[in-house]
Amino acid sequence: MSPDLSDRITFDPNQCGGRPCIRHYRLRVSDVLDMLAGGVEADGILAEYDFLELVDIEACLRYASQQIDHPVLIATA
């Protein structure tokens, strides 16, 4: 994980089942991504969660991008 992401995306086995959260708050990265996918704009998320900063939302997107950036091997017959 890049240094800027490690400041924003945190892991704690005793919080949210060890899932990635934002700065040790009980707001998971997947929660933010679900809101964005559901059409909630960043301003709406920031208004709902006053502890969030825009860079937190950007970190969620970068984290998700890094998680899916791997080759997929498909076996052929």
Phi, psi and omega per residue, in radians:
M1 nan 2.395 -3.118
S2 -1.200 2.729 -3.080
P3 -1.000 -0.682 -3.137
D4 -1.186 -0.562 3.100
L5 -1.266 -0.618 -3.101
S6 -1.186 -0.359 3.042
D7 -1.357 -0.415 -3.036
R8 -1.862 -0.671 -3.095
I9 -1.814 2.088 -3.067
T10 -2.149 2.764 -3.125
F11 -2.256 2.330 3.096
D12 -2.544 2.033 -3.105
P13 -1.056 -0.320 3.138
N14 -1.687 0.136 -3.109
Q15 -2.320 2.198 3.095
C16 0.920 0.633 3.095
G17 1.113 0.417 3.136
G18 1.407 0.078 3.136
R19 -1.256 2.666 -3.139
P20 -1.097 2.288 -3.132
C21 -2.152 3.029 3.127
I22 -1.728 2.024 3.055
R23 0.767 0.806 3.081
H24 1.174 0.142 3.007
Y25 -1.414 2.840 3.107
R26 -1.516 0.790 3.034
L27 -2.111 1.977 -3.065
R28 -1.374 2.689 3.036
V29 -0.989 -0.715 -3.122
S30 -1.119 -0.538 3.084
D31 -1.102 -0.800 3.132
V32 -1.130 -0.772 3.139
L33 -1.108 -0.689 3.102
D34 -1.097 -0.711 3.110
M35 -1.116 -0.773 3.115
L36 -1.092 -0.756 3.129
A37 -1.135 -0.502 3.128
G38 -1.429 0.016 3.070
G39 1.721 0.030 3.095
V40 -1.323 2.230 -3.141
E41 -1.403 2.807 -3.102
A42 -0.957 -0.704 3.137
D43 -1.061 -0.653 3.118
G44 -1.177 -0.690 3.107
I45 -1.157 -0.761 3.140
L46 -1.113 -0.612 3.122
A47 -1.214 -0.606 -3.119
E48 -1.323 -0.602 -3.084
Y49 -2.101 1.627 -3.002
D50 -1.144 -0.287 3.112
F51 -1.456 -0.224 -3.117
L52 -1.359 2.658 3.025
E53 -2.168 2.741 -3.128
L54 -0.988 -0.643 3.132
V55 -1.123 -0.438 3.048
D56 -1.153 -0.761 3.121
I57 -1.138 -0.755 3.099
E58 -1.077 -0.666 3.112
A59 -1.118 -0.667 3.088
C60 -1.053 -0.755 3.138
L61 -1.171 -0.735 3.102
R62 -1.131 -0.715 3.124
Y63 -1.066 -0.823 3.135
A64 -1.071 -0.723 3.124
S65 -1.070 -0.746 3.123
Q66 -1.160 -0.600 -3.107
Q67 -1.191 -0.511 -3.114
I68 -1.751 0.038 -3.097
D69 -1.555 1.287 3.099
H70 -2.568 2.680 3.139
P71 -1.206 2.582 3.058
V72 -1.986 2.087 -3.125
L73 -1.671 2.243 -3.136
I74 -2.043 2.146 3.120
A75 -1.315 2.364 3.083
T76 -1.935 2.620 -3.088
A77 -1.450 nan nan
